[in-house]
Amino acid sequence: MSSQPTEEERAARIRQARQVLAGSDLRTPGHPLDFRPHDALLNPVQRVYLLSLGAILLVAAVLFVIWGLGVASPVLAILAFALLAGWVIF
């Protein structure tokens, strides 16, 4: 028993699709890196900060493995200052 949608249901679906495609309920994000909803765990600035800290940590780890702690020390000092700055700012 396949029931065919009535003309009224079909018109309602088409109307709903047009409303979604028109984008009447969409708004642009306030920040260019903000792709998530505003109730996300991290805002875009914090996300970029954490990614930057991860990159610095990765560079320090690679330098430590290849040349030792003497070469990695300045990068680790930069990481320490960045962590302190994040603690004060955020």
N, C-alpha and C positions, 0 to 999 in steps of 0.2 A: 504494500500500500504506500505508494509514494504520493505524497500530497504536494501539489504544485503551489508555490507561494501565490498569494492573492496579489492583485494589482496594487493594493494599498501597502502591503508588506514590501513589495518590490520597490515602490516609490519611496518608502521610508528608508530602505537600505541605500538607495541611490542618493537620497538627500544627505544621509549620514556620511557616505563616502565623499560627497562633494564638500561637506563641512570640514572633514579631516584634511582633504587635499588642499582646501583653500588656506589652511593654516590660521584660521581666525583665533584659535586658542594658543598659538605658539608665540613665544617672545624670545628675543635674542638674549644670550647670556650677558651678564654685566662685565665679566672678565673674559678676555679672548681664549684663555685656557680652560674655561669652565664648561665642561661637557657633561658633568654629572648633576643630579639634582642638588639643591642647596642643603639638603639634610644629610649630605655625605659626611664621612668621618673626617676627611681633610679638605680644606679649601685649596684652590689651585696654587696659591703662594706657598702653602705648607708642603704640598706635593712636590713642587719644583725644588724647595729647600731640601727635602729628604732625598730626592734623586741626586742632587748635587753632593750631599754628604756621602751617599753611597758610592758615587763616582770617585770622590777623593779617597775614600777608604779602599776602594779597589786599586787605585793607583799606588797607594801606600803599600798595600799587600804585595803587589807585583814588584815594586822597587825593593821591598824587604827580601823577597824570595831570590831575586836576581843579584843584588849588590849588598844586601845586609842593612842593618839598622842605621848605620851612619848616613846613608843616602836617603833612607825613608824618614828620618827624623824631621826634616823641615816640612814634609808633607803631613806628617802626624801632628806637628805643631799647628799647622793651618787648620787641620781637622779639629783640634782641641779648641782653637779660637772660634771656629764656626759653631761648634757645639755650645760654647759659652754664650756666644751672641744669640743663638737660637733660644737658649734658656731665658735670656734677658728679654728678648723681643717677643717671643711667643708665649 
